[in-house]
């Protein structure tokens, strides 16, 4: 099957393709960094920059707490939770047989 659209336009070999690919990636990176720099410069001109920074700091702290809670601690074992509930019920004077009546004749 023959390619109908050749985007290489005279690219000689794999070496030249690699150079063109690297140049394209570099151009994309420069464009992205330029756009980000323009956005940051616009933010710095705002009068409420300190408030924005404080809000961003609080958001990052909250995200950090959530991430640590998610990955740092393992949830308690299911059977451990059930055992603690049974112990708590028995300590409160609950029925030891779970409320079932085994007085059948």
C-alpha angles and dihedrals in degrees: 000000000000124000113241098192115052111186094181094078099198099338104168108208143334091288093056091045090053091051092049091048092050091048091051092050091048091051091050091049093049091049092049093047090047091053092047091048091052090051093049092048089052091051092051091056092060119105093224096055093125091052091048090051092049091050091048090050091052091048091051092049090051091049090049092052091049092048093049092047090050098048108021103057127049118219115253117267113268095232090049090056092049092048091051091050091052091048090050092049092050091048089053091054097260122158114280091215095053095255095300120138111223093176092109117138 
